[in-house]
């Protein structure tokens, strides 16, 4: 299982390796939103307002940005290789993805 906290520490993303579901939780561990589209990497943006998700499937190399309401804000064309990691810059509106061609 993987857990990531927002920069403010009041929201959390969880990913269980057995499932492809990513859950957005608040401090009381209540589920605010659930993302069920085979995502494998997750992070918060620098403001803590958005959730950024990606898949490691070669044919789905997109980065998807969601508001907490599960509303898709933007679908960015990702790298042509498999995504292995995802992180956002702590201050600037920059998203970094790490890929591998194998």
Secondary structure, DSSP 8 states (H G I E B T S, - for coil): -EEEE-TTSSEEEEE-TTS--EEEEETT--EEEEE-S---EEEE-TTSSEEEEE---GGG-EEEEEETTS-EEEEEE--SSEEEEEEE-SSSS-EEEEEE--
